[in-house]
């Protein structure tokens, strides 16, 4: 069973994403701040990370930078899940090191397929 680290500060979004992943047979770990997410990623080494960009302590882009500079570097796919939807935001996040980009509000019918496409899980 693959493990997903969800870094998300909004409780409703966290519940929804967790529910959808667990219903699709993924184990989940939760982090509600950027630093907690970064530290959890280093400690737990999840199979993939769902990363909100607007976090209360540090921006998701800083979390991404720290992860990419760490020993887990590029071995863990990071998917930005964000309401940042301005022209060019997707490209900026992918260029910064995200492996995928999912715009909020998410479509519960499609989000698992989108995640699987990024992480290469054809289950």
N, C-alpha and C positions, 0 to 999 in steps of 0.2 A: 504494500500500500504506500503510495507516494504521499509525502508530507508537504503541505503548503503553509508558509508563514504569511499571515495577513497583517499588514501594517496599515491601520485605519483608525482614525480618532472618532468617527461618528458611530455611535452604538447601533443605530438602525442599519447602517450600511454593513457594519461588522456582522450583525446577526444574519442578514440576508446572504452575504457572501459565504459565511461559514456554513449556513444551511445548504446552500446550493452545492458547495464543494463536498460536504459530508454525505449528502444524498447521492453524490456521484463517486463515492468510495474513496475520497481523499481524507487523510488525517489533517487536522488543522491546528495551528498554533497562532495565538493572537498577541498582538502588540498594539498599544494605543498611542504611543509616541514614537518619534523618529529614533531617538537614542535607544529606547527599549527594543525597537525593531532591529536596529543595527547589532546590538549586543546579543539578542536572541539569534539572529542569523549566524553570527560567529560561533555561538555555543551549540546550537542545534543542527546547523548545516542542513536546512530543509531542501527538498527537491526543487522547489520554486518559490518565488516571493510575489505576492500581490502588494503593490506599493501605492498608497495614496500620496499625492504630491503636496497637498496643503495639510500640514501637520502642526500641532500646537507648539512644539519646541524648536525643531529644525525642519527645514523644507525637505520634501522627499528627494529632491535633486541632490541635496547634501548627503542624505542617507545612501543614495545610489553611488555617489562619488566615494564615500567611505567604504562601501562594500566592494566596489571595483578596485580600490587600492589595497584591500586586505588579502589575507591568504586564501579566502574563498573566491576572490577575484571574479573570473568569468565562468566558473564552474556551475553557478546557480542562475537559471533564467529569472529575470526580474520583469514583471509586467506592471506597467503604470496603469492604474485604474483611477481616473481623475475627471473632474469637471472642467479642467483646463481644456477649452475647446476653441481657442482662438486660432486663426490661420497660422500655421507654422509650429504650433505647440507639439503636435505629434512628432514631427521631424526633429525638433530640438531634443525631445526626450529619447528618441531612438538614437540620435547622434551622441547623446550623453552616456549611453550604455544600456538603456532599456532594451529588452528583447521583444517586447510587445507593448501595445497601447490599447486600452479599452476605455471608451468615453462613458462617463456617468451622465444621466442615470443609465444603469446597465439594463439590458434586456434579459430577464431571467431565462427566457427560452433559448437564447443564443450564447450566453456568457461561458458556459462550460465548453461548448464547441470552440469558441474563440480561445480560451485558455489552452485547451488540448492542442490546438493548432500551433500555438507558440511553443509549448513544451515538448511537442512531438509525441504526445500520448494518444494513440489511436484507439484507446479502449472504448 
